[in-house]
Amino acid sequence: MSTEPHYKTAPEDRISLKQKSAYAVGMLVNNLQAAALPAMVVILNLGLGMDPLLVGLLGSIPRIFDAISDPMLGYISDNTRTRWGRRRPFIFVGALTAGLIFALMWQLPEGHSQMFYFWVFLVASIAFFLAYTVYATPFVAFGYEMTPDYHERTRLHAFANTVGQLAWLGVPWFYALMASNLFENTVHGARVLAVWVGVIVAVLGIVPAIFCREKQTVAPKAADGFVKNMREFMKGIGTTFKCKPFVKLCAATFLVFNGFQLGMSFSLYVMIYYVFHGDNSSAGKLMGWFGMLTSIFTLCVIPLTGWIATRIGKRKTFLITISLSIVGYAIKWVGYNPDYPYWLLFAAPLVAFGTGSLFTLMGSMISDVCDYDELETHQRREGVFGAIYWWMVKVGMALAGLLTGILLKTSGFDVALGSGQADKTLLLLRIFDVCIPIATSAIALVIISRYTITEKKAHEIRIELESRRGKVGTADATETA
C-alpha cells in the first residue's frame, strides 16, 4: 500500500453513468477502427498475393500524413468554437466518414497486378486514416477533460476501456471468419466483413457526439490569421515535446503497444506454418481462441488495473502489470508446440496485463499531464496532447507494419512455398514474435520508473490551478454517477 496521501473524490468531480457510457461506446468504435485494419491487412499478402514488403509500405506510408493531420486536428479542436462545442462536431463527421471509407476500401476486385492493389489501397488508406483522425483526436481529448479529479480520471478510462475491449473479442476471429465456408475465399470475406465494420463505426461512432456534454476549463484564443495560427501551432508542438512527463508516457506507450503489435504480426504466420504445417483453418481457430481469451482476461484486467491504481498509484501499477505481461510473452515460446498447439492459451492471461493496463493508465496519466502543462503554459491543450500521443502510437504501428515486411523478407519467408518454409525461417518468426515485445516492454519499465507525477503532486497542481483560475465542473455532473 502506498504511503503517499490519498485524496477522496468530491461528488462534483464524479462523471455521471450516462456520460461514462456514451464515452465508452465511442471507445469501442475507436478500438474497432484501430484493430480492424491490421487484422484484415494480411489478406493483401495471403489472399491477393502481394509482396510482404509492399504490404509493409502500405502500413507505413499513410502514417506520414498522420504526422501532419493528427497534431493539426488537435490544435484546431482545442481552438474551435461552435454551438455544439469544440469536440462533438468532429466526432460526428469523423465517425460517418471513416465508416463509409472503411467499407469501400476493401472492395478490391481479384485478378489485378500487385501495383494496382498497392496504389488503390494506398489512396484508400490515406483517406481512411484522415477520417479516423477527425474522429479519434477530438474524442481522445474529450476524455482528458471530463473531470479534474486524479482518481475519477482512472475510473473513467477503466470503464471506457472495459467497454472498448469488446472490439478485441471479435477482431481475433476476423481471419477465421474470412477463411470460413461462408465466403468464396478470403478476399470475398474481407469485402463483406468491411461493410459490417463500416456500418458499426458509422452508427455507434456518433453516440458520444450526440449524448456527451462538453465543459471548458480555459477559453480558446480568439481566431487569428492563418500565418499566425500556423506559427502558434508549430510553437505549441515544440512546447509539448519539452514536457518531460508527457515524453516519458509517449515513449513507454510506443514501446509497449507497438512491441506487442509487431510481435503479433508474426503470430498468424507461426501458427499456420510452424504449429499447423500450412493448415489455414486450424491456425485461424487457434488465433481466434488466443485473441478472444486474451480479450476476455483483458476485460478483467482493465477494472482491476483501475482499482489497483486508485490505491497504490498509477506508476507502480504500470510497473507491476507490464512485468506480468513480459512473463506472458515468454510463455508463448513454450506454447508454440506443434504437438500441443493449445498450450499457447496458457500465455493469454498474463499477456492481457500488458494490453489491458496500458491505455487505462495512460489516458488517466495524460489527463494529469494536461494539468501540469496548464500550470506551465496557462493553456488547456488536451487536443494537441492527445493528437501527439496517438500520433506516436500510429507511427509505431506504421513502423511495425514496415518492419513486419522487412523481417519477413529477412527470415526468408515465401508464401509460394506454403508449408515448406525453411527451419531457419520458422525459428526467426518465433524469435520475432516472442522476443521483440519482451525487449520493448522491459525498456518501457525503465522509463516509467522515473515518472514523477504522483497523486500528491497531481493534487498540489490542481490546488494551484484552481487558486489561479477557479474550479471547473464536470460535464453533466448533476446526474447520479
C-alpha positions in Angstrom: 0.0 0.0 0.0 1.3 3.5 -0.9 2.4 5.8 2.0 1.5 8.9 0.0 -1.6 10.9 0.9 -4.8 9.5 -0.6 -7.4 12.1 -1.6 -11.1 11.3 -1.8 -13.1 12.2 -5.0 -15.6 15.0 -4.4 -19.2 14.4 -5.6 -19.0 17.3 -8.0 -15.9 15.7 -9.7 -17.8 12.4 -10.4 -18.8 11.7 -14.0 -22.3 10.5 -14.5 -23.1 7.0 -15.7 -24.7 8.4 -18.8 -21.6 10.4 -19.7 -19.3 7.4 -19.0 -21.5 5.1 -21.1 -21.6 7.4 -24.1 -17.9 7.9 -24.0 -17.3 4.2 -23.6 -19.3 3.5 -26.8 -17.0 5.9 -28.5 -14.0 4.0 -27.2 -15.5 0.8 -28.6 -15.6 2.4 -32.0 -12.1 3.9 -31.6 -10.7 0.5 -30.8 -12.6 -1.2 -33.6 -11.1 1.2 -36.2 -7.6 0.7 -34.7 -7.9 -3.1 -34.6 -9.8 -4.0 -37.8 -7.3 -2.7 -40.4 -4.2 -4.6 -39.0 -6.4 -7.7 -38.6 -7.5 -7.7 -42.2 -4.4 -6.4 -44.0 -2.9 -9.9 -44.0 -5.4 -10.6 -46.8 -3.3 -8.5 -49.1 -0.5 -11.0 -48.8 -2.2 -14.3 -48.2 -5.3 -13.6 -50.3 -4.2 -11.3 -53.1 -0.5 -12.5 -53.2 1.1 -9.1 -52.7 4.8 -8.9 -51.8 5.1 -8.6 -47.9 7.4 -5.6 -48.4 4.6 -3.8 -50.4 2.2 -4.7 -47.6 4.6 -3.2 -45.1 4.8 0.0 -47.1 1.0 0.2 -47.1 1.1 0.1 -43.3 3.7 2.9 -43.0 3.2 5.5 -45.8 -0.3 6.7 -44.7 1.2 7.5 -41.3 3.3 10.2 -42.9 0.0 12.1 -43.4 -0.9 11.4 -39.8 2.3 13.2 -38.8 0.7 16.4 -40.0 -3.1 15.7 -39.6 -3.1 14.4 -36.0 -1.5 17.4 -34.2 -3.1 19.9 -36.6 -6.5 18.5 -35.9 -5.8 18.5 -32.2 -4.8 22.2 -32.4 -7.9 23.0 -34.4 -10.1 21.1 -32.0 -8.6 22.9 -29.0 -9.4 26.3 -30.6 -12.7 25.6 -32.2 -15.9 27.4 -31.2 -19.3 26.1 -32.3 -22.7 25.9 -30.7 -22.2 22.2 -30.2 -18.8 22.5 -28.6 -15.1 22.0 -29.5 -15.1 18.2 -30.0 -18.5 16.9 -30.8 -18.8 18.2 -34.5 -15.6 16.5 -35.4 -16.5 13.2 -33.7 -19.9 13.1 -35.6 -18.4 13.8 -39.0 -15.4 11.6 -38.5 -17.5 8.6 -37.5 -19.7 8.7 -40.6 -16.8 9.4 -42.9 -14.5 6.7 -41.5 -17.2 4.1 -41.5 -18.0 4.8 -45.2 -14.4 4.7 -46.4 -13.6 1.5 -44.5 -16.5 -0.3 -46.1 -15.4 0.8 -49.6 -11.6 0.4 -49.3 -11.8 -3.4 -49.2 -14.0 -3.8 -52.3 -10.9 -4.9 -54.2 -11.5 -7.0 -57.4 -9.4 -10.1 -57.9 -7.2 -10.7 -60.9 -5.2 -7.5 -61.0 -1.5 -6.7 -60.6 0.3 -6.1 -57.3 0.9 -2.5 -58.2 -2.8 -2.0 -59.0 -3.7 -3.2 -55.5 -0.8 -1.2 -54.0 -1.9 2.2 -55.4 -5.6 1.7 -54.9 -5.2 0.6 -51.3 -2.7 3.3 -50.6 -5.1 6.1 -51.6 -7.9 4.5 -49.7 -5.8 4.0 -46.6 -4.7 7.7 -46.6 -8.4 8.7 -46.9 -9.4 6.4 -44.1 -6.7 7.5 -41.7 -7.6 11.1 -42.3 -11.2 10.4 -41.5 -10.1 8.3 -38.5 -8.1 11.3 -37.2 -11.1 13.6 -37.5 -12.9 11.2 -35.2 -10.2 10.0 -32.8 -8.2 13.1 -32.0 -11.1 15.1 -30.6 -12.6 12.0 -29.0 -9.5 11.3 -27.0 -9.1 14.9 -26.0 -12.7 14.8 -24.7 -11.8 12.1 -22.3 -8.9 14.1 -20.9 -11.1 17.0 -19.9 -14.2 15.3 -18.4 -13.1 15.5 -14.8 -10.3 17.3 -12.8 -10.0 14.5 -10.3 -6.9 12.3 -10.2 -8.8 9.1 -9.4 -12.0 9.8 -11.3 -9.9 10.0 -14.4 -8.7 6.5 -13.8 -12.2 5.3 -13.2 -13.4 6.9 -16.5 -10.7 5.3 -18.6 -11.1 1.9 -16.8 -14.8 2.0 -17.6 -14.4 3.2 -21.2 -11.5 0.7 -21.9 -13.5 -2.2 -20.5 -16.3 -1.5 -23.0 -13.8 -0.7 -25.7 -12.1 -4.0 -25.1 -15.2 -5.7 -26.6 -13.9 -4.8 -30.0 -10.9 -7.1 -29.4 -13.2 -10.0 -28.6 -14.3 -10.2 -32.2 -11.3 -8.9 -34.1 -9.1 -12.0 -33.5 -11.7 -14.1 -35.3 -11.6 -11.9 -38.4 -9.2 -14.2 -40.3 -11.1 -17.4 -39.3 -14.3 -15.7 -40.5 -12.9 -14.6 -43.8 -11.4 -18.0 -44.4 -14.6 -19.8 -43.5 -17.1 -21.6 -45.8 -19.4 -18.6 -45.6 -17.5 -16.9 -48.4 -16.0 -17.9 -51.7 -12.5 -17.1 -50.5 -10.7 -14.8 -48.0 -10.9 -11.8 -50.4 -14.7 -12.1 -50.7 -14.8 -12.5 -46.9 -12.9 -9.3 -46.5 -15.3 -7.4 -48.7 -18.3 -8.4 -46.7 -16.7 -8.0 -43.3 -15.5 -4.5 -44.2 -19.2 -3.4 -44.8 -20.2 -4.8 -41.4 -17.4 -2.9 -39.7 -18.1 0.3 -41.6 -21.8 0.3 -40.5 -20.8 -0.3 -36.8 -18.3 2.6 -36.9 -20.8 5.0 -38.5 -23.8 4.1 -36.3 -22.1 3.8 -32.9 -19.4 6.4 -33.6 -21.9 9.3 -33.4 -23.1 8.3 -29.9 -20.6 10.4 -27.9 -21.2 13.3 -30.3 -24.9 13.2 -29.5 -25.0 12.3 -25.8 -21.8 13.6 -24.3 -21.7 17.2 -23.0 -18.6 19.3 -23.0 -17.1 21.6 -20.5 -14.3 24.1 -21.0 -11.6 24.9 -18.5 -9.8 27.7 -20.4 -11.5 29.6 -23.2 -9.9 29.1 -26.7 -7.9 32.0 -28.1 -9.5 34.4 -30.5 -9.2 33.4 -34.1 -6.0 34.8 -35.8 -4.8 34.9 -39.3 -3.6 31.7 -41.0 0.1 32.5 -40.7 -0.1 33.4 -37.0 -2.1 30.3 -36.3 0.4 28.1 -38.0 3.2 29.8 -36.1 1.3 29.2 -32.8 0.6 25.6 -33.9 4.3 24.8 -34.5 5.3 26.6 -31.3 2.8 24.5 -29.4 4.2 21.3 -30.8 7.6 22.2 -29.7 6.4 23.1 -26.2 4.6 19.8 -26.0 7.7 17.8 -26.7 9.5 19.7 -24.0 7.1 18.4 -21.4 9.2 15.6 -19.9 6.4 13.6 -18.1 4.5 13.5 -21.4 7.5 12.4 -23.4 8.0 9.5 -21.0 4.4 8.4 -21.4 4.7 8.6 -25.2 7.9 6.6 -25.2 6.5 3.9 -22.9 3.4 3.5 -24.9 5.3 3.4 -28.2 7.4 0.6 -26.8 4.8 -1.5 -25.1 2.0 -1.3 -27.6 4.0 -1.3 -30.8 6.2 -4.1 -29.5 3.1 -6.1 -28.9 1.7 -5.2 -32.4 5.0 -6.1 -34.1 5.2 -9.4 -32.3 1.6 -10.3 -33.0 2.2 -9.6 -36.7 4.1 -12.8 -36.8 1.7 -14.9 -34.7 -0.5 -16.0 -37.5 2.5 -16.9 -39.7 3.9 -19.0 -36.8 0.5 -20.7 -36.2 0.0 -21.5 -39.9 3.4 -22.6 -40.9 5.1 -23.9 -37.7 2.3 -25.1 -35.5 -0.2 -26.4 -38.1 2.2 -27.0 -41.1 0.2 -24.9 -43.6 -3.4 -25.6 -42.3 -5.1 -22.1 -42.5 -8.3 -23.2 -40.9 -6.8 -24.7 -37.8 -4.4 -21.7 -37.4 -7.3 -19.3 -37.8 -9.2 -21.1 -35.0 -6.2 -21.0 -32.7 -5.7 -17.3 -33.5 -9.3 -16.7 -32.7 -9.2 -18.6 -29.4 -6.0 -17.0 -28.3 -7.2 -13.5 -29.2 -10.6 -14.0 -27.7 -9.2 -15.4 -24.5 -6.7 -12.6 -24.2 -9.5 -10.1 -24.7 -11.7 -11.8 -22.0 -8.9 -11.6 -19.5 -8.2 -8.1 -20.6 -11.8 -7.3 -19.7 -11.0 -8.4 -16.2 -7.6 -6.7 -16.1 -8.9 -3.2 -17.0 -11.1 -2.7 -14.0 -8.5 -4.5 -11.8 -5.9 -2.0 -13.0 -8.2 0.9 -12.2 -8.8 -0.5 -8.7 -5.1 -1.1 -8.0 -4.1 2.4 -9.4 -6.5 4.2 -7.1 -4.7 2.5 -4.1 -1.0 2.4 -4.9 -0.7 4.9 -7.7 -0.6 4.8 -11.5 3.2 4.5 -11.9 3.6 1.5 -9.5 0.6 -0.2 -11.1 2.2 0.2 -14.6 5.4 -1.5 -13.3 3.5 -4.5 -11.9 1.2 -5.1 -14.9 3.8 -4.7 -17.6 6.2 -7.0 -15.7 3.4 -9.7 -15.7 2.9 -9.3 -19.4 6.6 -10.0 -20.0 6.2 -13.3 -18.3 3.2 -14.0 -20.6 5.3 -13.3 -23.7 8.0 -15.7 -22.5 5.3 -18.5 -22.0 4.4 -18.1 -25.7 7.7 -19.6 -26.7 6.7 -22.9 -24.9 3.1 -22.5 -26.2 4.1 -22.7 -29.8 4.2 -26.5 -29.8 3.0 -28.5 -32.9 2.2 -31.5 -30.7 0.1 -29.5 -28.2 -0.9 -26.3 -30.1 -3.4 -25.1 -27.5 -0.7 -24.8 -24.8 -0.4 -21.3 -26.3 -3.6 -20.3 -24.5 -1.7 -20.5 -21.1 0.1 -17.3 -22.1 -3.1 -15.3 -22.7 -4.0 -14.3 -19.1 -0.6 -12.7 -18.5 -0.3 -11.1 -21.9 -3.6 -9.5 -21.1 -2.0 -7.5 -18.3 0.0 -5.5 -20.9 -2.8 -4.8 -23.3 -5.3 -4.3 -20.6 -3.5 -1.9 -18.3 -1.6 0.3 -20.8 -4.3 2.6 -22.2 -6.3 2.6 -18.9 -3.3 4.1 -17.1 -2.0 6.3 -19.9 -5.3 8.0 -20.6 -5.5 8.9 -16.9 -1.9 9.9 -16.7 -2.1 12.2 -19.7 -5.0 14.0 -18.1 -2.7 14.7 -15.2 0.0 15.9 -17.6 -2.5 18.4 -19.1 -2.9 19.9 -15.7 0.9 20.0 -15.4 1.1 21.7 -18.8 -1.6 24.3 -17.9 0.4 25.3 -14.9 3.4 25.9 -17.1 1.7 27.4 -20.2 -1.7 28.8 -19.0 -3.4 26.9 -21.8 -5.6 23.8 -22.0 -4.2 21.7 -24.8 -5.9 18.3 -24.5 -6.3 18.1 -28.3 -2.7 18.6 -29.0 -1.5 16.2 -26.3 -4.0 13.6 -27.4 -3.0 14.0 -31.0 0.7 13.8 -30.5 0.3 10.8 -28.1 -1.8 8.9 -30.6 0.4 10.0 -33.5 3.3 8.3 -31.7 1.2 5.2 -31.4 0.4 5.4 -35.1 4.0 6.0 -36.1 4.9 2.9 -34.1 2.1 0.9 -35.8 3.5 2.1 -39.2 7.0 1.2 -38.2 5.6 -2.2 -37.0 3.9 -2.7 -40.4 7.1 -1.8 -42.3 9.3 -3.9 -40.0 7.0 -6.8 -40.4 7.6 -6.8 -44.2 11.3 -6.3 -43.8 11.6 -9.0 -41.1 9.5 -11.4 -43.2 11.9 -10.9 -46.0 14.9 -11.3 -43.7 13.5 -14.6 -42.3 13.3 -16.0 -45.9 9.5 -16.4 -45.8 8.0 -17.1 -49.2 4.2 -17.5 -49.4 4.7 -19.7 -52.6 6.5 -22.3 -50.5 3.4 -23.0 -48.5 4.1 -25.4 -45.7 7.6 -26.0 -47.0 9.2 -23.0 -45.2 12.8 -23.4 -44.1 13.5 -24.3 -40.4 15.6 -21.1 -40.1 12.6 -19.1 -41.3 10.3 -20.7 -38.7 12.8 -20.1 -35.9 13.2 -16.5 -36.8 9.4 -16.0 -37.0 9.1 -17.3 -33.4 12.0 -15.2 -32.2 10.4 -12.0 -33.7 7.0 -12.9 -32.2 8.3 -13.5 -28.6 11.5 -11.5 -28.1 10.5 -8.2 -29.6 7.7 -7.4 -27.1 9.8 -8.7 -24.2 12.6 -6.3 -25.1 10.4 -3.2 -25.7 8.3 -3.7 -22.6 11.5 -4.0 -20.4 12.7 -0.7 -21.8 9.4 0.9 -21.0 9.6 -0.3 -17.4 12.9 1.6 -17.0 11.4 4.8 -18.5 8.2 4.8 -16.3 10.2 4.0 -13.2 11.4 7.7 -13.5 7.9 9.2 -14.0 7.3 11.9 -11.3 3.6 12.9 -11.3 2.3 11.1 -8.2 -1.1 11.5 -6.6 0.3 14.1 -4.2 1.9 16.1 -6.9 -1.2 16.0 -9.1 -3.3 17.2 -6.1 -0.9 20.1 -5.5 -1.0 21.1 -9.2 -4.8 21.1 -9.1 -4.9 23.3 -6.0 -2.6 25.8 -7.6 -4.6 25.8 -10.8 -7.9 26.4 -9.0 -6.4 29.2 -7.0 -5.4 30.8 -10.2 -8.4 30.4 -12.5 -11.1 28.9 -10.2 -12.8 25.5 -10.2 -14.5 23.9 -13.2 -17.4 21.5 -13.1 -17.6 18.1 -14.8 -19.8 17.6 -17.9 -23.4 16.8 -16.8 -22.3 16.5 -13.2 -25.8 16.9 -11.9 -26.7 13.3 -12.8 -26.1 10.4 -10.5 -22.9 8.5 -11.2 
